[in-house]
Amino acid sequence: MSADDDAKWMREALHLAREAALAGEVPVGAVVVCDGRRPNEVVARVGNRMVRDRDATAHAELLALRQAARALGEAWLEGCTLYVTLEPCAMCAGAMVLSRVGRVVFGAWDDKGGMAGSVGDLLRHPRLNHRPQVQGGVMREECGEILSRFFAERRVVTPT
């Protein structure tokens, strides 16, 4: 995929992140696009649903991998690209490795929990049997801004 394609699909992920924020969720969106049998077809699109589902594992990436596997009728997503607005955490990076997603493209870096280069790099760990291609920082300002705004609006300032 080209840089234009990456920006196009990241804009879609940002749309999903905005929808998640409106629902009171941490604004992260994910889209899975496949090549091969279904060229440039979106097979999954979802935002975070941890609050709605009352499930700490309901991260957008994990839900998107599940949707994509159901849509394709198979567990392995080798010909697919996962676009996500925030650098994946350890749980999501592990799921990406296990699902054998071909490529991961993310927006904002996560200095507190990111496992694609910030805190660690599970996605490209040399001892794992699968290592997707990784492209970080795509539309990072826009992706970071929506997260910063979300958390700033939730901070409570207590008068002294």
N, C-alpha and C positions, 0 to 999 in steps of 0.2 A: 504494500500500500504506500501511497505517496504522502508527503507532508500535508497536502490539501485534504486527502482522505482522512488522515489522522485528526486534523482540525475539525472536519465535518462531523466525525463520530464523537469527538470530545464535546462539541457543542450539544449534541444529543444527550450525552451523559450529564452535562451541566444542566440541561433542562430537567432531567430526572432528579438531580440534586436539589434544584429549586423546589420542585414538587415535594420532595422529602422534607425540606425545611418548613414549608407551609403546613405540613402534617406534624410538626414538632420533632422531626427526626434530625439527627446529625446529617447535614446536607452532602451526601455522597451518592453519586449515580454511576451506574455501570451499564455498558452495552457490549454485546458479543456479536461480532460480524464474522461471517465465514466465507472462505474461498472454496475452491473445489466444486463440489456438487451444487452448491448454492452461492455462486459468486456475489459478493457484496450484499448478501442478505442478512438483515438483522434477525438473529434467532433468539435473542434475549435482550430485555431492557427493563431495568428496575432501579429503584432507589432504596436506601436503607429502610428497614422495617423493624428495627429492634424494639421501639416503643409500641408500635401497633401490634406486633406479634408477641410481645413480652418475652423476647428471646435474644439473649446477648450474642448469639451467633448469626442473627439475621442481617449480616452485612450485605451491602449491595453486590459485592463481587461473588460471594458464596451463593446468593440467590440467583444471580445471573448465570453462574456455571450450571446450577441445577436446571434452570429453564432451558439453557442451550442443549444440555444432554437430553432432556425430554423431547425438545423440538427435533433433534437430529436422530433420536432413537439409539444413541450410543453414549458410552461413558467418556470416550477419548475425543478431545477437541483439538486435535493436531493442526487442522487447517483453519483454525479460528483465531481471531484477535479479540482480546478483552480490553475495552477502554474503560478506565475508571478515573474519577476526578481526584482521588487521593492515593498516595503511595500505599500499597497493600500492607496489612499487618501480617504477623506470623501465621495466624490461622488461615487467612485468605491466600497468602503466598503458598502455603502448604497445599491447599486445595487446588491451586493453579498447577502446581507441579504434578499432583496426583491425577488431575484431569488431562494432563499433557497438552494444555492450551499452547498453541504455537507461538503466540506473541502477546505481550502485555504492554499497554501504553497507558501511562498515568499522568495526571496533571501536577498537583501540588505535592511537594516533598513533605514527609512526616518525620520531623526530627525526634519525636518521642516514641514512635512505634513502627516506623517504616522498615520493611524487610526487603527492599529492592535497592539498598545502598545507603540509607540514612543510619539506622541503628545496626543493621546487619544486611546480608544479601542472600537470603534463602533461595530466591529465584534463580540465582546463578551459582549456587554452591557446587563446587567441583565433584563432590562425592555423590551427588544425587543422580538418579538414572535419567532424569529429564530436566532440561534447562531451557525455558522459553527465551525467545528474543525479548529484550526489555528496552523500552524507550520512555524515559522519564522527563518531566518538565514541560509536557505539551500543554500549552495554554495555562501555565502555572500561575500567572497573576490572577486570571479570572477564577480559577479553581480555588486558589488560596483566599481570595477576597470573600467568596461566599461563605467559607468556613469561618474566617475572621469575623465577619459581620454577624453570623449566627451566634457565635460564642460571646461576642461583645454585647449583644442584645439580652443575653441571659445572665450577665454578671449583675449582681445586686450590690449597690454601693450603700453601705450602712453609715448613716450620719454619726459623728462622734460627739 
